[in-house]
Amino acid sequence: EFFGGIFIAIGFLTRPAAFAGLFVLLVTVWFHWVTMDQGYSGAEKSLLWAAILLFFVIRGGNRHSVDARMGKAF
C-alpha cells in the first residue's frame, strides 16, 4: 500500500499500482460486508478509495506522469 501510493502519486506504473490497491480495498469491503455482517458500516471509506483507484486503472497517468515521460503507457 505504501509504495503503491507513492507510485500513483508520481505516476510510475500507475495502472498496475492502482489495480493492486483496488484489489486490497475490495478485499476490505468484502471483509466488512460478509464476515462482519455489518452491512455498509466500516466500508464507506474503502468504497470511496476503490472508486478513485478504479479511475486510475481505467485512465492511467496524465501527460506529466513518469510513465508518460518514459514513453510507456501501462
Predicted model as a PDB file, atoms N, CA, C, CB and O in Angstrom, pLDDT in the B-factor column:
MODEL        1                                                                  
ATOM      1  N   GLU A   1       0.820  -1.188   0.000  1.00 80.00           N  
ATOM      2  CA  GLU A   1       0.000   0.000   0.000  1.00 80.00           C  
ATOM      3  C   GLU A   1       0.868   1.258   0.000  1.00 80.00           C  
ATOM      4  CB  GLU A   1      -0.935  -0.005   1.202  1.00 80.00           C  
ATOM      5  O   GLU A   1       0.563   2.226  -0.696  1.00 80.00           O  
ATOM      6  N   PHE A   2       1.932   1.242   0.768  1.00 91.00           N  
ATOM      7  CA  PHE A   2       2.785   2.426   0.874  1.00 91.00           C  
ATOM      8  C   PHE A   2       3.431   2.756  -0.465  1.00 91.00           C  
ATOM      9  CB  PHE A   2       3.863   2.214   1.939  1.00 91.00           C  
ATOM     10  O   PHE A   2       3.329   3.883  -0.950  1.00 91.00           O  
ATOM     11  N   PHE A   3       4.098   1.767  -1.061  1.00 93.00           N  
ATOM     12  CA  PHE A   3       4.785   2.022  -2.324  1.00 93.00           C  
ATOM     13  C   PHE A   3       3.799   2.236  -3.463  1.00 93.00           C  
ATOM     14  CB  PHE A   3       5.721   0.869  -2.659  1.00 93.00           C  
ATOM     15  O   PHE A   3       4.067   3.021  -4.373  1.00 93.00           O  
ATOM     16  N   GLY A   4       2.665   1.549  -3.425  1.00 92.00           N  
ATOM     17  CA  GLY A   4       1.639   1.763  -4.439  1.00 92.00           C  
ATOM     18  C   GLY A   4       1.131   3.193  -4.426  1.00 92.00           C  
ATOM     19  O   GLY A   4       0.907   3.782  -5.484  1.00 92.00           O  
ATOM     20  N   GLY A   5       0.948   3.756  -3.247  1.00 92.00           N  
ATOM     21  CA  GLY A   5       0.517   5.150  -3.134  1.00 92.00           C  
ATOM     22  C   GLY A   5       1.554   6.114  -3.687  1.00 92.00           C  
ATOM     23  O   GLY A   5       1.210   7.097  -4.344  1.00 92.00           O  
ATOM     24  N   ILE A   6       2.811   5.833  -3.422  1.00 94.00           N  
ATOM     25  CA  ILE A   6       3.879   6.685  -3.957  1.00 94.00           C  
ATOM     26  C   ILE A   6       3.932   6.558  -5.479  1.00 94.00           C  
ATOM     27  CB  ILE A   6       5.252   6.306  -3.334  1.00 94.00           C  
ATOM     28  O   ILE A   6       4.076   7.562  -6.177  1.00 94.00           O  
ATOM     29  N   PHE A   7       3.817   5.340  -5.996  1.00 93.00           N  
ATOM     30  CA  PHE A   7       3.842   5.138  -7.449  1.00 93.00           C  
ATOM     31  C   PHE A   7       2.695   5.874  -8.127  1.00 93.00           C  
ATOM     32  CB  PHE A   7       3.774   3.646  -7.783  1.00 93.00           C  
ATOM     33  O   PHE A   7       2.893   6.474  -9.183  1.00 93.00           O  
ATOM     34  N   ILE A   8       1.509   5.839  -7.547  1.00 92.00           N  
ATOM     35  CA  ILE A   8       0.371   6.546  -8.127  1.00 92.00           C  
ATOM     36  C   ILE A   8       0.584   8.050  -8.046  1.00 92.00           C  
ATOM     37  CB  ILE A   8      -0.932   6.152  -7.414  1.00 92.00           C  
ATOM     38  O   ILE A   8       0.235   8.774  -8.979  1.00 92.00           O  
ATOM     39  N   ALA A   9       1.146   8.526  -6.954  1.00 92.00           N  
ATOM     40  CA  ALA A   9       1.362   9.964  -6.794  1.00 92.00           C  
ATOM     41  C   ALA A   9       2.338  10.520  -7.824  1.00 92.00           C  
ATOM     42  CB  ALA A   9       1.873  10.259  -5.400  1.00 92.00           C  
ATOM     43  O   ALA A   9       2.139  11.627  -8.324  1.00 92.00           O  
ATOM     44  N   ILE A  10       3.386   9.772  -8.148  1.00 92.00           N  
ATOM     45  CA  ILE A  10       4.359  10.279  -9.122  1.00 92.00           C  
ATOM     46  C   ILE A  10       4.064   9.798 -10.537  1.00 92.00           C  
ATOM     47  CB  ILE A  10       5.761   9.856  -8.724  1.00 92.00           C  
ATOM     48  O   ILE A  10       4.680  10.266 -11.494  1.00 92.00           O  
ATOM     49  N   GLY A  11       3.131   8.874 -10.670  1.00 91.00           N  
ATOM     50  CA  GLY A  11       2.759   8.402 -11.994  1.00 91.00           C  
ATOM     51  C   GLY A  11       3.669   7.342 -12.555  1.00 91.00           C  
ATOM     52  O   GLY A  11       3.838   7.256 -13.771  1.00 91.00           O  
ATOM     53  N   PHE A  12       4.250   6.546 -11.714  1.00 92.00           N  
ATOM     54  CA  PHE A  12       5.127   5.462 -12.146  1.00 92.00           C  
ATOM     55  C   PHE A  12       4.390   4.141 -11.973  1.00 92.00           C  
ATOM     56  CB  PHE A  12       6.465   5.463 -11.343  1.00 92.00           C  
ATOM     57  O   PHE A  12       3.959   3.816 -10.866  1.00 92.00           O  
ATOM     58  N   LEU A  13       4.238   3.377 -13.050  1.00 91.00           N  
ATOM     59  CA  LEU A  13       3.460   2.137 -13.041  1.00 91.00           C  
ATOM     60  C   LEU A  13       2.065   2.392 -12.468  1.00 91.00           C  
ATOM     61  CB  LEU A  13       4.187   1.044 -12.222  1.00 91.00           C  
ATOM     62  O   LEU A  13       1.601   1.674 -11.582  1.00 91.00           O  
ATOM     63  N   THR A  14       1.417   3.412 -12.984  1.00 92.00           N  
ATOM     64  CA  THR A  14       0.157   3.872 -12.415  1.00 92.00           C  
ATOM     65  C   THR A  14      -0.931   2.808 -12.441  1.00 92.00           C  
ATOM     66  CB  THR A  14      -0.317   5.089 -13.152  1.00 92.00           C  
ATOM     67  O   THR A  14      -1.558   2.534 -11.417  1.00 92.00           O  
ATOM     68  N   ARG A  15      -1.157   2.213 -13.592  1.00 93.00           N  
ATOM     69  CA  ARG A  15      -2.238   1.229 -13.688  1.00 93.00           C  
ATOM     70  C   ARG A  15      -1.988  -0.019 -12.852  1.00 93.00           C  
ATOM     71  CB  ARG A  15      -2.440   0.833 -15.124  1.00 93.00           C  
ATOM     72  O   ARG A  15      -2.900  -0.443 -12.144  1.00 93.00           O  
ATOM     73  N   PRO A  16      -0.796  -0.639 -12.891  1.00 94.00           N  
ATOM     74  CA  PRO A  16      -0.587  -1.812 -12.027  1.00 94.00           C  
ATOM     75  C   PRO A  16      -0.681  -1.482 -10.534  1.00 94.00           C  
ATOM     76  CB  PRO A  16       0.770  -2.428 -12.320  1.00 94.00           C  
ATOM     77  O   PRO A  16      -1.222  -2.269  -9.756  1.00 94.00           O  
ATOM     78  N   ALA A  17      -0.158  -0.327 -10.138  1.00 95.00           N  
ATOM     79  CA  ALA A  17      -0.227   0.051  -8.728  1.00 95.00           C  
ATOM     80  C   ALA A  17      -1.673   0.307  -8.304  1.00 95.00           C  
ATOM     81  CB  ALA A  17       0.632   1.299  -8.464  1.00 95.00           C  
ATOM     82  O   ALA A  17      -2.082  -0.084  -7.210  1.00 95.00           O  
ATOM     83  N   ALA A  18      -2.439   0.960  -9.166  1.00 95.00           N  
ATOM     84  CA  ALA A  18      -3.843   1.218  -8.852  1.00 95.00           C  
ATOM     85  C   ALA A  18      -4.637  -0.078  -8.802  1.00 95.00           C  
ATOM     86  CB  ALA A  18      -4.456   2.169  -9.882  1.00 95.00           C  
ATOM     87  O   ALA A  18      -5.512  -0.238  -7.951  1.00 95.00           O  
ATOM     88  N   PHE A  19      -4.338  -1.000  -9.704  1.00 96.00           N  
ATOM     89  CA  PHE A  19      -5.038  -2.286  -9.694  1.00 96.00           C  
ATOM     90  C   PHE A  19      -4.741  -3.058  -8.416  1.00 96.00           C  
ATOM     91  CB  PHE A  19      -4.642  -3.122 -10.917  1.00 96.00           C  
ATOM     92  O   PHE A  19      -5.646  -3.654  -7.831  1.00 96.00           O  
ATOM     93  N   ALA A  20      -3.497  -3.056  -7.978  1.00 96.00           N  
ATOM     94  CA  ALA A  20      -3.138  -3.757  -6.738  1.00 96.00           C  
ATOM     95  C   ALA A  20      -3.847  -3.127  -5.539  1.00 96.00           C  
ATOM     96  CB  ALA A  20      -1.605  -3.732  -6.524  1.00 96.00           C  
ATOM     97  O   ALA A  20      -4.365  -3.839  -4.678  1.00 96.00           O  
ATOM     98  N   GLY A  21      -3.872  -1.802  -5.483  1.00 95.00           N  
ATOM     99  CA  GLY A  21      -4.574  -1.123  -4.398  1.00 95.00           C  
ATOM    100  C   GLY A  21      -6.068  -1.365  -4.445  1.00 95.00           C  
ATOM    101  O   GLY A  21      -6.708  -1.522  -3.405  1.00 95.00           O  
ATOM    102  N   LEU A  22      -6.631  -1.398  -5.651  1.00 96.00           N  
ATOM    103  CA  LEU A  22      -8.055  -1.677  -5.812  1.00 96.00           C  
ATOM    104  C   LEU A  22      -8.385  -3.069  -5.295  1.00 96.00           C  
ATOM    105  CB  LEU A  22      -8.470  -1.544  -7.284  1.00 96.00           C  
ATOM    106  O   LEU A  22      -9.402  -3.259  -4.628  1.00 96.00           O  
ATOM    107  N   PHE A  23      -7.540  -4.035  -5.596  1.00 96.00           N  
ATOM    108  CA  PHE A  23      -7.752  -5.394  -5.109  1.00 96.00           C  
ATOM    109  C   PHE A  23      -7.752  -5.433  -3.574  1.00 96.00           C  
ATOM    110  CB  PHE A  23      -6.667  -6.335  -5.667  1.00 96.00           C  
ATOM    111  O   PHE A  23      -8.613  -6.068  -2.966  1.00 96.00           O  
ATOM    112  N   VAL A  24      -6.797  -4.760  -2.966  1.00 94.00           N  
ATOM    113  CA  VAL A  24      -6.717  -4.738  -1.496  1.00 94.00           C  
ATOM    114  C   VAL A  24      -7.972  -4.101  -0.902  1.00 94.00           C  
ATOM    115  CB  VAL A  24      -5.455  -3.967  -1.029  1.00 94.00           C  
ATOM    116  O   VAL A  24      -8.519  -4.600   0.081  1.00 94.00           O  
ATOM    117  N   LEU A  25      -8.421  -3.011  -1.493  1.00 93.00           N  
ATOM    118  CA  LEU A  25      -9.599  -2.325  -0.958  1.00 93.00           C  
ATOM    119  C   LEU A  25     -10.873  -3.144  -1.149  1.00 93.00           C  
ATOM    120  CB  LEU A  25      -9.758  -0.964  -1.621  1.00 93.00           C  
ATOM    121  O   LEU A  25     -11.748  -3.142  -0.283  1.00 93.00           O  
ATOM    122  N   LEU A  26     -10.982  -3.834  -2.266  1.00 92.00           N  
ATOM    123  CA  LEU A  26     -12.165  -4.679  -2.452  1.00 92.00           C  
ATOM    124  C   LEU A  26     -12.185  -5.848  -1.473  1.00 92.00           C  
ATOM    125  CB  LEU A  26     -12.216  -5.204  -3.883  1.00 92.00           C  
ATOM    126  O   LEU A  26     -13.256  -6.305  -1.072  1.00 92.00           O  
ATOM    127  N   VAL A  27     -11.018  -6.327  -1.091  1.00 92.00           N  
ATOM    128  CA  VAL A  27     -10.955  -7.369  -0.061  1.00 92.00           C  
ATOM    129  C   VAL A  27     -11.428  -6.813   1.281  1.00 92.00           C  
ATOM    130  CB  VAL A  27      -9.515  -7.929   0.065  1.00 92.00           C  
ATOM    131  O   VAL A  27     -12.135  -7.500   2.019  1.00 92.00           O  
ATOM    132  N   THR A  28     -11.048  -5.583   1.604  1.00 89.00           N  
ATOM    133  CA  THR A  28     -11.514  -4.995   2.868  1.00 89.00           C  
ATOM    134  C   THR A  28     -13.022  -4.769   2.847  1.00 89.00           C  
ATOM    135  CB  THR A  28     -10.789  -3.668   3.141  1.00 89.00           C  
ATOM    136  O   THR A  28     -13.688  -4.963   3.865  1.00 89.00           O  
ATOM    137  N   VAL A  29     -13.570  -4.361   1.702  1.00 87.00           N  
ATOM    138  CA  VAL A  29     -15.020  -4.197   1.602  1.00 87.00           C  
ATOM    139  C   VAL A  29     -15.699  -5.539   1.791  1.00 87.00           C  
ATOM    140  CB  VAL A  29     -15.416  -3.578   0.243  1.00 87.00           C  
ATOM    141  O   VAL A  29     -16.681  -5.645   2.526  1.00 87.00           O  
ATOM    142  N   TRP A  30     -15.183  -6.558   1.135  1.00 87.00           N  
ATOM    143  CA  TRP A  30     -15.753  -7.900   1.294  1.00 87.00           C  
ATOM    144  C   TRP A  30     -15.674  -8.331   2.757  1.00 87.00           C  
ATOM    145  CB  TRP A  30     -15.016  -8.922   0.388  1.00 87.00           C  
ATOM    146  O   TRP A  30     -16.627  -8.906   3.282  1.00 87.00           O  
ATOM    147  N   PHE A  31     -14.570  -8.064   3.405  1.00 84.00           N  
ATOM    148  CA  PHE A  31     -14.406  -8.450   4.809  1.00 84.00           C  
ATOM    149  C   PHE A  31     -15.463  -7.783   5.679  1.00 84.00           C  
ATOM    150  CB  PHE A  31     -13.000  -8.082   5.310  1.00 84.00           C  
ATOM    151  O   PHE A  31     -16.043  -8.423   6.556  1.00 84.00           O  
ATOM    152  N   HIS A  32     -15.716  -6.495   5.440  1.00 82.00           N  
ATOM    153  CA  HIS A  32     -16.723  -5.793   6.243  1.00 82.00           C  
ATOM    154  C   HIS A  32     -18.132  -6.302   5.952  1.00 82.00           C  
ATOM    155  CB  HIS A  32     -16.651  -4.290   5.983  1.00 82.00           C  
ATOM    156  O   HIS A  32     -18.934  -6.461   6.872  1.00 82.00           O  
ATOM    157  N   TRP A  33     -18.437  -6.555   4.692  1.00 80.00           N  
ATOM    158  CA  TRP A  33     -19.803  -6.962   4.343  1.00 80.00           C  
ATOM    159  C   TRP A  33     -20.102  -8.399   4.713  1.00 80.00           C  
ATOM    160  CB  TRP A  33     -20.038  -6.772   2.872  1.00 80.00           C  
ATOM    161  O   TRP A  33     -21.161  -8.683   5.274  1.00 80.00           O  
ATOM    162  N   VAL A  34     -19.194  -9.309   4.411  1.00 77.00           N  
ATOM    163  CA  VAL A  34     -19.503 -10.733   4.543  1.00 77.00           C  
ATOM    164  C   VAL A  34     -19.160 -11.276   5.919  1.00 77.00           C  
ATOM    165  CB  VAL A  34     -18.763 -11.524   3.490  1.00 77.00           C  
ATOM    166  O   VAL A  34     -19.998 -11.909   6.563  1.00 77.00           O  
ATOM    167  N   THR A  35     -17.955 -11.038   6.372  1.00 75.00           N  
ATOM    168  CA  THR A  35     -17.530 -11.705   7.600  1.00 75.00           C  
ATOM    169  C   THR A  35     -18.005 -10.997   8.863  1.00 75.00           C  
ATOM    170  CB  THR A  35     -16.034 -11.814   7.623  1.00 75.00           C  
ATOM    171  O   THR A  35     -18.189 -11.634   9.900  1.00 75.00           O  
ATOM    172  N   MET A  36     -18.204  -9.691   8.783  1.00 70.00           N  
ATOM    173  CA  MET A  36     -18.603  -8.978   9.989  1.00 70.00           C  
ATOM    174  C   MET A  36     -20.101  -8.724  10.047  1.00 70.00           C  
ATOM    175  CB  MET A  36     -17.865  -7.670  10.079  1.00 70.00           C  
ATOM    176  O   MET A  36     -20.610  -8.289  11.080  1.00 70.00           O  
ATOM    177  N   ASP A  37     -20.817  -8.986   8.958  1.00 65.00           N  
ATOM    178  CA  ASP A  37     -22.269  -8.776   8.898  1.00 65.00           C  
ATOM    179  C   ASP A  37     -22.682  -7.382   9.377  1.00 65.00           C  
ATOM    180  CB  ASP A  37     -22.978  -9.831   9.733  1.00 65.00           C  
ATOM    181  O   ASP A  37     -23.680  -7.226  10.080  1.00 65.00           O  
ATOM    182  N   GLN A  38     -21.899  -6.375   8.988  1.00 62.00           N  
ATOM    183  CA  GLN A  38     -22.206  -5.010   9.393  1.00 62.00           C  
ATOM    184  C   GLN A  38     -22.842  -4.205   8.271  1.00 62.00           C  
ATOM    185  CB  GLN A  38     -20.954  -4.320   9.867  1.00 62.00           C  
ATOM    186  O   GLN A  38     -23.181  -3.038   8.466  1.00 62.00           O  
ATOM    187  N   GLY A  39     -23.004  -4.796   7.126  1.00 62.00           N  
ATOM    188  CA  GLY A  39     -23.539  -4.037   6.005  1.00 62.00           C  
ATOM    189  C   GLY A  39     -22.530  -3.003   5.550  1.00 62.00           C  
ATOM    190  O   GLY A  39     -21.351  -3.311   5.376  1.00 62.00           O  
ATOM    191  N   TYR A  40     -22.990  -1.780   5.358  1.00 64.00           N  
ATOM    192  CA  TYR A  40     -22.104  -0.724   4.891  1.00 64.00           C  
ATOM    193  C   TYR A  40     -21.197  -0.168   5.991  1.00 64.00           C  
ATOM    194  CB  TYR A  40     -22.919   0.390   4.303  1.00 64.00           C  
ATOM    195  O   TYR A  40     -20.222   0.524   5.699  1.00 64.00           O  
ATOM    196  N   SER A  41     -21.505  -0.460   7.220  1.00 70.00           N  
ATOM    197  CA  SER A  41     -20.764   0.122   8.320  1.00 70.00           C  
ATOM    198  C   SER A  41     -19.283  -0.264   8.268  1.00 70.00           C  
ATOM    199  CB  SER A  41     -21.373  -0.310   9.643  1.00 70.00           C  
ATOM    200  O   SER A  41     -18.941  -1.446   8.313  1.00 70.00           O  
ATOM    201  N   GLY A  42     -18.429   0.720   8.175  1.00 74.00           N  
ATOM    202  CA  GLY A  42     -16.999   0.494   8.152  1.00 74.00           C  
ATOM    203  C   GLY A  42     -16.410   0.366   6.765  1.00 74.00           C  
ATOM    204  O   GLY A  42     -15.188   0.381   6.617  1.00 74.00           O  
ATOM    205  N   ALA A  43     -17.245   0.240   5.740  1.00 82.00           N  
ATOM    206  CA  ALA A  43     -16.741   0.011   4.391  1.00 82.00           C  
ATOM    207  C   ALA A  43     -16.833   1.255   3.499  1.00 82.00           C  
ATOM    208  CB  ALA A  43     -17.501  -1.125   3.754  1.00 82.00           C  
ATOM    209  O   ALA A  43     -16.426   1.203   2.339  1.00 82.00           O  
ATOM    210  N   GLU A  44     -17.354   2.358   4.014  1.00 85.00           N  
ATOM    211  CA  GLU A  44     -17.576   3.532   3.173  1.00 85.00           C  
ATOM    212  C   GLU A  44     -16.274   4.114   2.637  1.00 85.00           C  
ATOM    213  CB  GLU A  44     -18.324   4.591   3.951  1.00 85.00           C  
ATOM    214  O   GLU A  44     -16.182   4.441   1.454  1.00 85.00           O  
ATOM    215  N   LYS A  45     -15.291   4.242   3.477  1.00 88.00           N  
ATOM    216  CA  LYS A  45     -14.013   4.807   3.043  1.00 88.00           C  
ATOM    217  C   LYS A  45     -13.325   3.897   2.034  1.00 88.00           C  
ATOM    218  CB  LYS A  45     -13.096   5.042   4.246  1.00 88.00           C  
ATOM    219  O   LYS A  45     -12.730   4.367   1.064  1.00 88.00           O  
ATOM    220  N   SER A  46     -13.411   2.603   2.268  1.00 88.00           N  
ATOM    221  CA  SER A  46     -12.811   1.657   1.321  1.00 88.00           C  
ATOM    222  C   SER A  46     -13.499   1.734  -0.032  1.00 88.00           C  
ATOM    223  CB  SER A  46     -12.886   0.225   1.867  1.00 88.00           C  
ATOM    224  O   SER A  46     -12.835   1.645  -1.065  1.00 88.00           O  
ATOM    225  N   LEU A  47     -14.809   1.895  -0.046  1.00 91.00           N  
ATOM    226  CA  LEU A  47     -15.535   2.028  -1.308  1.00 91.00           C  
ATOM    227  C   LEU A  47     -15.159   3.313  -2.036  1.00 91.00           C  
ATOM    228  CB  LEU A  47     -17.039   1.993  -1.059  1.00 91.00           C  
ATOM    229  O   LEU A  47     -15.012   3.319  -3.258  1.00 91.00           O  
ATOM    230  N   LEU A  48     -15.007   4.390  -1.292  1.00 93.00           N  
ATOM    231  CA  LEU A  48     -14.617   5.664  -1.901  1.00 93.00           C  
ATOM    232  C   LEU A  48     -13.238   5.560  -2.534  1.00 93.00           C  
ATOM    233  CB  LEU A  48     -14.635   6.790  -0.856  1.00 93.00           C  
ATOM    234  O   LEU A  48     -13.054   5.964  -3.682  1.00 93.00           O  
ATOM    235  N   TRP A  49     -12.273   5.027  -1.806  1.00 93.00           N  
ATOM    236  CA  TRP A  49     -10.918   4.893  -2.348  1.00 93.00           C  
ATOM    237  C   TRP A  49     -10.852   3.879  -3.479  1.00 93.00           C  
ATOM    238  CB  TRP A  49      -9.951   4.493  -1.248  1.00 93.00           C  
ATOM    239  O   TRP A  49     -10.046   4.026  -4.399  1.00 93.00           O  
ATOM    240  N   ALA A  50     -11.695   2.850  -3.420  1.00 95.00           N  
ATOM    241  CA  ALA A  50     -11.744   1.887  -4.520  1.00 95.00           C  
ATOM    242  C   ALA A  50     -12.255   2.550  -5.787  1.00 95.00           C  
ATOM    243  CB  ALA A  50     -12.632   0.690  -4.153  1.00 95.00           C  
ATOM    244  O   ALA A  50     -11.756   2.256  -6.873  1.00 95.00           O  
ATOM    245  N   ALA A  51     -13.234   3.436  -5.677  1.00 96.00           N  
ATOM    246  CA  ALA A  51     -13.742   4.153  -6.849  1.00 96.00           C  
ATOM    247  C   ALA A  51     -12.665   5.060  -7.432  1.00 96.00           C  
ATOM    248  CB  ALA A  51     -14.988   4.976  -6.482  1.00 96.00           C  
ATOM    249  O   ALA A  51     -12.540   5.172  -8.651  1.00 96.00           O  
ATOM    250  N   ILE A  52     -11.897   5.703  -6.576  1.00 95.00           N  
ATOM    251  CA  ILE A  52     -10.812   6.569  -7.052  1.00 95.00           C  
ATOM    252  C   ILE A  52      -9.743   5.747  -7.761  1.00 95.00           C  
ATOM    253  CB  ILE A  52     -10.188   7.353  -5.880  1.00 95.00           C  
ATOM    254  O   ILE A  52      -9.257   6.143  -8.820  1.00 95.00           O  
ATOM    255  N   LEU A  53      -9.378   4.617  -7.190  1.00 95.00           N  
ATOM    256  CA  LEU A  53      -8.371   3.767  -7.824  1.00 95.00           C  
ATOM    257  C   LEU A  53      -8.889   3.142  -9.115  1.00 95.00           C  
ATOM    258  CB  LEU A  53      -7.927   2.673  -6.861  1.00 95.00           C  
ATOM    259  O   LEU A  53      -8.108   2.911 -10.038  1.00 95.00           O  
ATOM    260  N   LEU A  54     -10.177   2.867  -9.199  1.00 97.00           N  
ATOM    261  CA  LEU A  54     -10.745   2.370 -10.446  1.00 97.00           C  
ATOM    262  C   LEU A  54     -10.579   3.407 -11.557  1.00 97.00           C  
ATOM    263  CB  LEU A  54     -12.232   2.017 -10.258  1.00 97.00           C  
ATOM    264  O   LEU A  54     -10.326   3.047 -12.707  1.00 97.00           O  
ATOM    265  N   PHE A  55     -10.717   4.672 -11.226  1.00 96.00           N  
ATOM    266  CA  PHE A  55     -10.472   5.742 -12.190  1.00 96.00           C  
ATOM    267  C   PHE A  55      -9.043   5.665 -12.720  1.00 96.00           C  
ATOM    268  CB  PHE A  55     -10.732   7.118 -11.548  1.00 96.00           C  
ATOM    269  O   PHE A  55      -8.824   5.787 -13.925  1.00 96.00           O  
ATOM    270  N   PHE A  56      -8.080   5.467 -11.842  1.00 94.00           N  
ATOM    271  CA  PHE A  56      -6.681   5.383 -12.275  1.00 94.00           C  
ATOM    272  C   PHE A  56      -6.393   4.107 -13.054  1.00 94.00           C  
ATOM    273  CB  PHE A  56      -5.757   5.463 -11.073  1.00 94.00           C  
ATOM    274  O   PHE A  56      -5.536   4.108 -13.938  1.00 94.00           O  
ATOM    275  N   VAL A  57      -7.087   3.031 -12.747  1.00 95.00           N  
ATOM    276  CA  VAL A  57      -6.922   1.805 -13.526  1.00 95.00           C  
ATOM    277  C   VAL A  57      -7.405   2.039 -14.952  1.00 95.00           C  
ATOM    278  CB  VAL A  57      -7.692   0.626 -12.874  1.00 95.00           C  
ATOM    279  O   VAL A  57      -6.774   1.583 -15.906  1.00 95.00           O  
ATOM    280  N   ILE A  58      -8.514   2.742 -15.099  1.00 94.00           N  
ATOM    281  CA  ILE A  58      -9.075   2.990 -16.426  1.00 94.00           C  
ATOM    282  C   ILE A  58      -8.284   4.049 -17.183  1.00 94.00           C  
ATOM    283  CB  ILE A  58     -10.530   3.417 -16.311  1.00 94.00           C  
ATOM    284  O   ILE A  58      -7.948   3.844 -18.350  1.00 94.00           O  
ATOM    285  N   ARG A  59      -7.982   5.172 -16.549  1.00 92.00           N  
ATOM    286  CA  ARG A  59      -7.348   6.303 -17.226  1.00 92.00           C  
ATOM    287  C   ARG A  59      -5.829   6.254 -17.243  1.00 92.00           C  
ATOM    288  CB  ARG A  59      -7.778   7.564 -16.581  1.00 92.00           C  
ATOM    289  O   ARG A  59      -5.214   6.732 -18.197  1.00 92.00           O  
ATOM    290  N   GLY A  60      -5.215   5.696 -16.225  1.00 88.00           N  
ATOM    291  CA  GLY A  60      -3.759   5.726 -16.128  1.00 88.00           C  
ATOM    292  C   GLY A  60      -3.283   7.103 -15.677  1.00 88.00           C  
ATOM    293  O   GLY A  60      -4.063   7.904 -15.162  1.00 88.00           O  
ATOM    294  N   GLY A  61      -2.002   7.364 -15.876  1.00 86.00           N  
ATOM    295  CA  GLY A  61      -1.437   8.658 -15.509  1.00 86.00           C  
ATOM    296  C   GLY A  61      -1.697   9.701 -16.583  1.00 86.00           C  
ATOM    297  O   GLY A  61      -2.140   9.377 -17.684  1.00 86.00           O  
ATOM    298  N   ASN A  62      -1.416  10.957 -16.253  1.00 85.00           N  
ATOM    299  CA  ASN A  62      -1.615  12.009 -17.241  1.00 85.00           C  
ATOM    300  C   ASN A  62      -0.304  12.296 -17.966  1.00 85.00           C  
ATOM    301  CB  ASN A  62      -2.157  13.292 -16.571  1.00 85.00           C  
ATOM    302  O   ASN A  62       0.663  11.546 -17.826  1.00 85.00           O  
ATOM    303  N   ARG A  63      -0.270  13.353 -18.723  1.00 84.00           N  
ATOM    304  CA  ARG A  63       0.911  13.638 -19.542  1.00 84.00           C  
ATOM    305  C   ARG A  63       2.114  14.080 -18.716  1.00 84.00           C  
ATOM    306  CB  ARG A  63       0.582  14.704 -20.557  1.00 84.00           C  
ATOM    307  O   ARG A  63       3.227  14.121 -19.242  1.00 84.00           O  
ATOM    308  N   HIS A  64       1.929  14.405 -17.462  1.00 86.00           N  
ATOM    309  CA  HIS A  64       3.032  14.822 -16.599  1.00 86.00           C  
ATOM    310  C   HIS A  64       3.580  13.679 -15.749  1.00 86.00           C  
ATOM    311  CB  HIS A  64       2.581  15.948 -15.700  1.00 86.00           C  
ATOM    312  O   HIS A  64       4.481  13.891 -14.937  1.00 86.00           O  
ATOM    313  N   SER A  65       3.057  12.493 -15.923  1.00 87.00           N  
ATOM    314  CA  SER A  65       3.480  11.358 -15.108  1.00 87.00           C  
ATOM    315  C   SER A  65       4.848  10.832 -15.569  1.00 87.00           C  
ATOM    316  CB  SER A  65       2.425  10.233 -15.171  1.00 87.00           C  
ATOM    317  O   SER A  65       5.306  11.138 -16.669  1.00 87.00           O  
ATOM    318  N   VAL A  66       5.474  10.050 -14.720  1.00 89.00           N  
ATOM    319  CA  VAL A  66       6.752   9.428 -15.058  1.00 89.00           C  
ATOM    320  C   VAL A  66       6.567   8.466 -16.227  1.00 89.00           C  
ATOM    321  CB  VAL A  66       7.343   8.687 -13.835  1.00 89.00           C  
ATOM    322  O   VAL A  66       7.424   8.381 -17.107  1.00 89.00           O  
ATOM    323  N   ASP A  67       5.446   7.742 -16.236  1.00 85.00           N  
ATOM    324  CA  ASP A  67       5.174   6.823 -17.351  1.00 85.00           C  
ATOM    325  C   ASP A  67       5.146   7.554 -18.684  1.00 85.00           C  
ATOM    326  CB  ASP A  67       3.848   6.099 -17.132  1.00 85.00           C  
ATOM    327  O   ASP A  67       5.712   7.071 -19.665  1.00 85.00           O  
ATOM    328  N   ALA A  68       4.495   8.706 -18.734  1.00 84.00           N  
ATOM    329  CA  ALA A  68       4.423   9.473 -19.982  1.00 84.00           C  
ATOM    330  C   ALA A  68       5.796  10.002 -20.372  1.00 84.00           C  
ATOM    331  CB  ALA A  68       3.429  10.637 -19.845  1.00 84.00           C  
ATOM    332  O   ALA A  68       6.136  10.022 -21.555  1.00 84.00           O  
ATOM    333  N   ARG A  69       6.581  10.427 -19.401  1.00 85.00           N  
ATOM    334  CA  ARG A  69       7.923  10.933 -19.693  1.00 85.00           C  
ATOM    335  C   ARG A  69       8.831   9.843 -20.221  1.00 85.00           C  
ATOM    336  CB  ARG A  69       8.535  11.552 -18.454  1.00 85.00           C  
ATOM    337  O   ARG A  69       9.728  10.108 -21.022  1.00 85.00           O  
ATOM    338  N   MET A  70       8.598   8.601 -19.768  1.00 87.00           N  
ATOM    339  CA  MET A  70       9.394   7.472 -20.238  1.00 87.00           C  
ATOM    340  C   MET A  70       8.870   6.916 -21.564  1.00 87.00           C  
ATOM    341  CB  MET A  70       9.410   6.374 -19.186  1.00 87.00           C  
ATOM    342  O   MET A  70       9.524   6.089 -22.199  1.00 87.00           O  
ATOM    343  N   GLY A  71       7.686   7.375 -21.976  1.00 80.00           N  
ATOM    344  CA  GLY A  71       7.100   6.915 -23.230  1.00 80.00           C  
ATOM    345  C   GLY A  71       6.404   5.585 -23.125  1.00 80.00           C  
ATOM    346  O   GLY A  71       6.207   4.901 -24.130  1.00 80.00           O  
ATOM    347  N   LYS A  72       6.023   5.205 -21.907  1.00 70.00           N  
ATOM    348  CA  LYS A  72       5.348   3.924 -21.693  1.00 70.00           C  
ATOM    349  C   LYS A  72       3.955   4.185 -21.141  1.00 70.00           C  
ATOM    350  CB  LYS A  72       6.161   3.013 -20.727  1.00 70.00           C  
ATOM    351  O   LYS A  72       3.779   4.970 -20.210  1.00 70.00           O  
ATOM    352  N   ALA A  73       2.989   3.531 -21.716  1.00 62.00           N  
ATOM    353  CA  ALA A  73       1.630   3.604 -21.205  1.00 62.00           C  
ATOM    354  C   ALA A  73       1.229   2.226 -20.724  1.00 62.00           C  
ATOM    355  CB  ALA A  73       0.645   4.130 -22.282  1.00 62.00           C  
ATOM    356  O   ALA A  73       0.909   1.354 -21.532  1.00 62.00           O  
ATOM    357  N   PHE A  74       1.241   2.019 -19.412  1.00 59.00           N  
ATOM    358  CA  PHE A  74       0.914   0.709 -18.856  1.00 59.00           C  
ATOM    359  C   PHE A  74      -0.573   0.576 -18.706  1.00 59.00           C  
ATOM    360  CB  PHE A  74       1.602   0.489 -17.511  1.00 59.00           C  
ATOM    361  O   PHE A  74      -1.057  -0.461 -18.252  1.00 59.00           O  
TER     362      PHE A  74                                                      
ENDMDL                                                                          
END                                                                             
